[in-house]
Every structure is written in C-alpha cells, then in structure tokens.
Amino acid sequence: MEHDEIPGGSSEIVSFDDPESPANLVVTINACALCGSTPSGHPQPANYLPSSGVISSQLLDAYRLGYEQRSTTPSYVTNGLIVDLHIGTEPNGTITAAITLPVTQHELATTILDSLQTT
C-alpha cells in the first residue's frame, strides 16, 4: 500500500494488519500534531489528500473528508478518512486513517472508519 505522509508538522504513522493474512487488512493511522492549521483558521482536510491515485473524495462535514485511492494490489482499494481536529473553532492537528481491503469489502472499510472517534 502506498501512503503519503501528512505535509508539515511532526507526524507518526502506525500500521496494523491481519496476523493470519497480512495482505487481507491494512490499517494506517497518521497523526500530525501541528498539521491542520490554516492562515484563516478554517479546516482544510482536502489539503491532506494523498498526492496520487485518488479515485474519489467527499467532504463529510467541515472537518472530515472521506476518499478512495487505488491500491498497488489488484482488486483492492484504499478507503481513507482525513480529520482536521479542533478544540472549539481552533485547529488542533490532523489525523488520516486509511484501510486497504478487497473492493468487495467496501462496507467493512466504511464501518471501521465510521467507528473512529474524531472529536
């Protein structure tokens, strides 16, 4: 799976996979404490979209953007969620979560991303 680091700030990337079938499930979480701030103070999650392979993206609300990205593995797709964190209206970092699964398991990827605590 290809993954772009979040531009700017310091970030940590944590990846998880299925121990019984490492190619079956890959979850990548990238948290950046200093990312997300814009000169206007308005959230801009689209600024953190991967630089290549994005098939589609959809703004879910002012702070969250979902996307799909081509995977390097045939018949797989990466579903991602970008969240501009905030305290009140003040930016407080960015988290990107990406899950790579077979295209047929899109609903499972959506369920996993929807379960993430983003506030």
Contacts in CASP RR format, 6 or more apart in sequence:
PFRMAT RR
TARGET T0000
AUTHOR 0000-0000-0000
METHOD contacts of the structure
MODEL  1
MEHDEIPGGSSEIVSFDDPESPANLVVTINACALCGSTPSGHPQPANYLP
SSGVISSQLLDAYRLGYEQRSTTPSYVTNGLIVDLHIGTEPNGTITAAIT
LPVTQHELATTILDSLQTT
1 26 0 8 1.000
1 28 0 8 1.000
1 71 0 8 1.000
1 72 0 8 1.000
1 73 0 8 1.000
1 78 0 8 1.000
1 98 0 8 1.000
1 100 0 8 1.000
2 50 0 8 1.000
2 52 0 8 1.000
2 69 0 8 1.000
2 72 0 8 1.000
3 13 0 8 1.000
3 28 0 8 1.000
3 30 0 8 1.000
3 50 0 8 1.000
3 98 0 8 1.000
4 50 0 8 1.000
4 51 0 8 1.000
4 52 0 8 1.000
5 11 0 8 1.000
5 13 0 8 1.000
5 30 0 8 1.000
6 30 0 8 1.000
6 32 0 8 1.000
6 35 0 8 1.000
6 48 0 8 1.000
6 94 0 8 1.000
6 96 0 8 1.000
7 35 0 8 1.000
7 47 0 8 1.000
7 48 0 8 1.000
8 32 0 8 1.000
8 34 0 8 1.000
8 35 0 8 1.000
9 32 0 8 1.000
9 33 0 8 1.000
9 34 0 8 1.000
9 35 0 8 1.000
10 32 0 8 1.000
10 33 0 8 1.000
10 34 0 8 1.000
11 30 0 8 1.000
11 31 0 8 1.000
11 32 0 8 1.000
11 33 0 8 1.000
11 35 0 8 1.000
12 30 0 8 1.000
12 31 0 8 1.000
13 28 0 8 1.000
13 29 0 8 1.000
13 30 0 8 1.000
14 28 0 8 1.000
14 29 0 8 1.000
14 30 0 8 1.000
15 26 0 8 1.000
15 27 0 8 1.000
15 28 0 8 1.000
15 29 0 8 1.000
16 25 0 8 1.000
16 26 0 8 1.000
16 27 0 8 1.000
16 28 0 8 1.000
17 23 0 8 1.000
17 24 0 8 1.000
17 25 0 8 1.000
17 26 0 8 1.000
17 27 0 8 1.000
18 24 0 8 1.000
18 25 0 8 1.000
23 73 0 8 1.000
24 101 0 8 1.000
24 102 0 8 1.000
25 99 0 8 1.000
25 100 0 8 1.000
25 101 0 8 1.000
26 98 0 8 1.000
26 99 0 8 1.000
26 100 0 8 1.000
27 97 0 8 1.000
27 98 0 8 1.000
27 99 0 8 1.000
27 112 0 8 1.000
28 96 0 8 1.000
28 97 0 8 1.000
28 98 0 8 1.000
28 99 0 8 1.000
29 95 0 8 1.000
29 96 0 8 1.000
29 97 0 8 1.000
30 95 0 8 1.000
30 96 0 8 1.000
30 97 0 8 1.000
30 98 0 8 1.000
31 93 0 8 1.000
31 94 0 8 1.000
31 95 0 8 1.000
32 93 0 8 1.000
32 94 0 8 1.000
32 95 0 8 1.000
33 93 0 8 1.000
34 93 0 8 1.000
35 48 0 8 1.000
35 93 0 8 1.000
35 94 0 8 1.000
36 43 0 8 1.000
36 44 0 8 1.000
36 47 0 8 1.000
36 48 0 8 1.000
36 84 0 8 1.000
36 85 0 8 1.000
36 91 0 8 1.000
36 93 0 8 1.000
36 94 0 8 1.000
37 91 0 8 1.000
37 93 0 8 1.000
38 44 0 8 1.000
38 47 0 8 1.000
38 91 0 8 1.000
41 89 0 8 1.000
41 90 0 8 1.000
41 91 0 8 1.000
42 62 0 8 1.000
43 62 0 8 1.000
43 63 0 8 1.000
43 84 0 8 1.000
43 86 0 8 1.000
43 91 0 8 1.000
44 84 0 8 1.000
45 59 0 8 1.000
45 63 0 8 1.000
45 64 0 8 1.000
45 65 0 8 1.000
45 82 0 8 1.000
45 83 0 8 1.000
45 84 0 8 1.000
45 94 0 8 1.000
46 57 0 8 1.000
46 59 0 8 1.000
46 65 0 8 1.000
46 82 0 8 1.000
48 82 0 8 1.000
48 94 0 8 1.000
48 96 0 8 1.000
49 57 0 8 1.000
49 65 0 8 1.000
49 67 0 8 1.000
49 82 0 8 1.000
50 67 0 8 1.000
50 69 0 8 1.000
53 69 0 8 1.000
53 70 0 8 1.000
54 67 0 8 1.000
54 68 0 8 1.000
54 69 0 8 1.000
55 67 0 8 1.000
55 68 0 8 1.000
55 69 0 8 1.000
55 70 0 8 1.000
55 77 0 8 1.000
56 67 0 8 1.000
56 68 0 8 1.000
57 65 0 8 1.000
57 66 0 8 1.000
57 67 0 8 1.000
57 68 0 8 1.000
58 65 0 8 1.000
58 66 0 8 1.000
58 67 0 8 1.000
59 65 0 8 1.000
59 66 0 8 1.000
60 66 0 8 1.000
63 83 0 8 1.000
63 84 0 8 1.000
63 85 0 8 1.000
63 86 0 8 1.000
63 118 0 8 1.000
64 81 0 8 1.000
64 82 0 8 1.000
64 83 0 8 1.000
64 84 0 8 1.000
64 118 0 8 1.000
65 81 0 8 1.000
65 82 0 8 1.000
66 79 0 8 1.000
66 80 0 8 1.000
66 81 0 8 1.000
66 82 0 8 1.000
66 113 0 8 1.000
67 79 0 8 1.000
67 80 0 8 1.000
67 81 0 8 1.000
67 82 0 8 1.000
68 77 0 8 1.000
68 78 0 8 1.000
68 79 0 8 1.000
68 80 0 8 1.000
69 77 0 8 1.000
69 78 0 8 1.000
69 80 0 8 1.000
69 98 0 8 1.000
70 77 0 8 1.000
70 78 0 8 1.000
71 77 0 8 1.000
71 78 0 8 1.000
71 100 0 8 1.000
73 100 0 8 1.000
75 102 0 8 1.000
75 103 0 8 1.000
75 104 0 8 1.000
76 100 0 8 1.000
76 101 0 8 1.000
76 102 0 8 1.000
76 103 0 8 1.000
77 100 0 8 1.000
77 101 0 8 1.000
77 102 0 8 1.000
77 103 0 8 1.000
77 106 0 8 1.000
77 109 0 8 1.000
78 98 0 8 1.000
78 99 0 8 1.000
78 100 0 8 1.000
79 98 0 8 1.000
79 99 0 8 1.000
79 100 0 8 1.000
79 101 0 8 1.000
79 106 0 8 1.000
79 109 0 8 1.000
79 110 0 8 1.000
79 113 0 8 1.000
80 96 0 8 1.000
80 97 0 8 1.000
80 98 0 8 1.000
80 99 0 8 1.000
80 109 0 8 1.000
80 113 0 8 1.000
81 96 0 8 1.000
81 97 0 8 1.000
81 98 0 8 1.000
81 113 0 8 1.000
81 116 0 8 1.000
81 118 0 8 1.000
82 94 0 8 1.000
82 95 0 8 1.000
82 96 0 8 1.000
83 94 0 8 1.000
83 95 0 8 1.000
83 96 0 8 1.000
83 97 0 8 1.000
83 116 0 8 1.000
83 118 0 8 1.000
84 91 0 8 1.000
84 93 0 8 1.000
84 94 0 8 1.000
85 91 0 8 1.000
85 92 0 8 1.000
85 93 0 8 1.000
85 94 0 8 1.000
85 95 0 8 1.000
85 118 0 8 1.000
86 92 0 8 1.000
95 116 0 8 1.000
95 118 0 8 1.000
97 113 0 8 1.000
97 116 0 8 1.000
99 109 0 8 1.000
99 112 0 8 1.000
99 113 0 8 1.000
101 108 0 8 1.000
101 109 0 8 1.000
END
